[in-house]
Amino acid sequence: MRISFDLDEVLFVDPNRYETEKALRFPLNRLFPERLRKGTVDLIHELQRQGFEVWVYTSSFRTETYIRALFRNYGIRFDQIVNGYRHKAEVVGERTQPMPNKVPSFYHISLHIDDEDSVIQNGFVYGYKTLRVYEPDEAWAQKILAEAQRIRRMEETRHAP
């Protein structure tokens, strides 16, 4: 089962509003100024320990190399990264009709974590499940773990003989 995370306002947060993971040491903190929401490292590791594939699906145009390098400094390795460039090439492609900035179902992602209302609403249209994370919340990681396990049970029941 695949779980994807948006970056901005979900994993990358404003340290003036949110508790954050410890900042990277100099000079890495200059190369990677984004701050991770407190609990991100443990959450990603726990999801992977439980056998989930963990992806990034962001509409930002940060490069895959940049995203991988930043998270590697925290000991995190993602299974896949979909950024704005990849989404445009693979999802939008040659289509002429407007497409949303994320379509997790295109990549068979079972649960997408995001902060944007439009992404949540598009889940109903494009057939993907979402969980909204957008405010400072000490229980955010536990909510994601619970929802991931709920969807896993649902999928296992649907595929049972």
N, C-alpha and C positions, 0 to 999 in steps of 0.2 A: 504494500500500500504506500502511496506517495502523498507526502504533505509538503506544501510549498508556503513560503513566507514572502510577503512584501518586505521591502527594506525600510523606506522612509516612514517614520512615525509608528513603525511596528518593531523592527529590530534596531534601527538607528533612531535615537531619540534625543531630545534637547535635555542636557544635564541640568538645566535650570528648572525643569518641570518634572523630571523623572529621576529615580535612582538608577545609576548606571554601573556597569562592570568597571573594574579598575582600568584607568586609561593606560594605553600603551606607553612604554618608556620612550624618551627622546633617543633618536630622531624619528622613531616610528610614529609617534603621536603627531608629527608634522606631516608625514606622508599619508597617514590615515586619520584625519581629524574626526571622523564620525565616532559617536559614542554608542555602545551597545546597551540596550535595556538590561537592567539587572535581572539575572536569571537566564539570560539567553544561552550562555555556554552550557549550563547544567541541563536546560531543556533540550537543546539539540542533541547532546550526548545521550540523554535518557530516551529520546525518540529513536535514535539509532540503535541503542542497546535493546530496545523492544522490537527491532526489526523493521522499522519504518524507513523508507527512502526519504531523505530530506532535501528539498530543492529550494532555491531562491527563484521567485517569479516577480520581477520588478519592471515597471515601465520606464525606469531611469535608464540612461545611456552610459552608466558606468561600465567599463569593460569587464568581461569575465575574469581576465587576469587580475585586475584590481580587486574585484570582490573576493576571489579565491585567496589572494595574498593577504588581504585584510583579515579575513577569518582564520587563515592558517596561523596568524600570530596569536589567536585565542585557542588554538588547538582544534578548530572546527574544519571539517572537510564536507562539502556538500556533494550530493550525488550528481546534481545537474544545476545549471544556472540558466535562466531565461531572462535576458535583459531586453531593453527596447529594440536593439538591433536584431536579435534573434526572433523576437515576436513579430517584428515587421517582415522579416524574410520568410518565416515559416507559417505564421498564422494569417497575416494579411496577404502576403504574396502578391499575386496579380489581381486580387479581388478589387472590384470597383465600388462595391457598396461599403459604407462605413462599418468598421469593426471596433469593438471595445478594446481598451488598452491591455486587457488580460482576458484570456480564455483558458483557464486551467484544464477544462475537459479535453481540449485539443491534445494535451500531453498525458491524459489518463491520470490526472492528479485527483486523489480522493477528497482532499480537504485543503483549502487555501485560506491562509490567515492574512487579513488585510484590515486597513482602517477606513477605506473609502466606501461611502454609501453606494456609489454607482457600481463598484465591483461586487458588492453584496447583492444588489438588485439584479445585476446581469447573471448571477448564478442561477436564478429562476429561469431565465430565458435560454441560457447556453448549457444548462444541465450540470452545474458543478456546485459542490457544497462549500460554504464559507463560514468562517468564524470571525466576527469583528473584534479587533483589539485596537483601542484608540485612546484610552485614558490611562493615567497612572492607576495601576491595580496590582496590589501585592499578590493576588491569586491568579494572575494572568497565565502563568505557566501551567498551573494545575488545571485550569479551565481547558487549555489546549490539549493537555494529556488526556483528560476525561473525554473530550469530544473526539479525539483521534481513536481512542479505544471504543467509543460508542459506534463510530462509523466502521471500524474494523469488524466489530461483531455483526453489524448490519450487512456488510459485504460478505462475510463468511456465511451468514444465514441465507443470503440470496444465492450463493454459489453451492450450497450444500445439496447433495443428491436427494 
